[in-house]
């Protein structure tokens, strides 16, 4: 069995499947939906905004993903971009730059449900 890796689109863990045994090194996406939603320039901007917001605060500070969404999508449009913002945060976790927190503890971004906070990895 191969070690798990992260989806390049959503940042969730891709579990090894027998059907991928011949091309596991080429697998980049966890689903066909993620394959269609490849990260764009806007997704890169969301990642940068998350990191900039965290770097402008104390080292131990956290932010809600909605803070980044509100900066980039003013007005009421930020709510429709929350899943995209959470996807960007999961990609930053898979790069080792960020931690997703719940109740003060780091959690697995693939299984986190409910409210989360984002923190720069120390």
N, C-alpha and C positions, 0 to 999 in steps of 0.2 A: 504494500500500500504506500502510495506517495504522500508526502507531507501536504497539508492544505495550503492554498494560496488565496490572495485577495482578488476580487473582481475589479477590473480596471474602470468600470463604470459606477457601480454602487458601493464598492469597498467592502462588501460582505465576504465572508469566507466561502471559498469554493471547495466543496468536499470532493475527493477523488471518486470517480465512478468507473466501473469496469469498461464501459463503452469508450472511455477516453484512454485506455491503457496504451494504445499505439501513438497517441498524439498529446499526451498530458503536457508536454513542454510548450505546446502551441495554444493551449486553452487559456483564454484571457477574460472571458465573460461567463457569468454564472447562468445566464439564460438568454434566450433570443431577444427578450425585451431589453436587456442591458446591452446587447450587441447593437440594437437599433438606437439606443440613447448614449452613444459614445460621448465622453466629456468634450465640451466645446470651450471657446474662449470665455464665455460667460461663466462656465463652471470654474475655470482657472481664476477668474476675477473674484468669485465667491470664496475660493480657498485663500486667496491673498487677503481679502477683507477680514476673514476669520483670524488669520495670523496677525495682521496689523492691529486689530482690536485687542487681541491678547497681549501683544508686545507693548502696547501703550499702557498697560496696567501692571500692577505688582505681580511678581513671579508666581505667587500662589493663587492668583485670582482666576475666576472662571467666568465664562459668558454663556448666555443662552443662545442657541442657534438663531433665534428670532432677532437678536440684536444685529447680526450680520445681514439678515434678510431685510430688516427695516432700513439699514444704511443704503443698500443697493436698490431696493424696491419701495420707494416712499409711498405714502398713502395706504390704501387698503390692499394693494397688489402683493404685499409681502407675504400674506398668508398662503397664497397660491404657490409661492416659491419655497415653502418650508421643506418639502421632501427633497427638493434639489439641494437645499442648504445642508440638510442632514447627510445626503449622499456625499457632498464635498467634505464634510467633517469625517465621514468614514474613510474616504480616500486618504485624508491627512493622517488618520490613525494607522492605516496600512503602510504609509511611508515612514512611520515612527516619529512624526512631528507633534502629535496631539494625543490626548487621552479623552475618552468620553466618560463622564462621571455621573453616578447616581447615588444620592445619599452620602456624598463625600468619598465614595470609593470608585476606582476605575472599573469599568464593566466592558464586556465583550460587545463591540459595536454591532455584530451580526445578530445578537439576541436581545439587545436592549429594547425595552418597550416603555413607553411613557415619557415623562419629562427627562431631559438630559441636560448636562452642562458640559462645556468644552474647556479644556485646560491644556496649556503647552506642556509637552513632556519635559520633565526635568532631567 
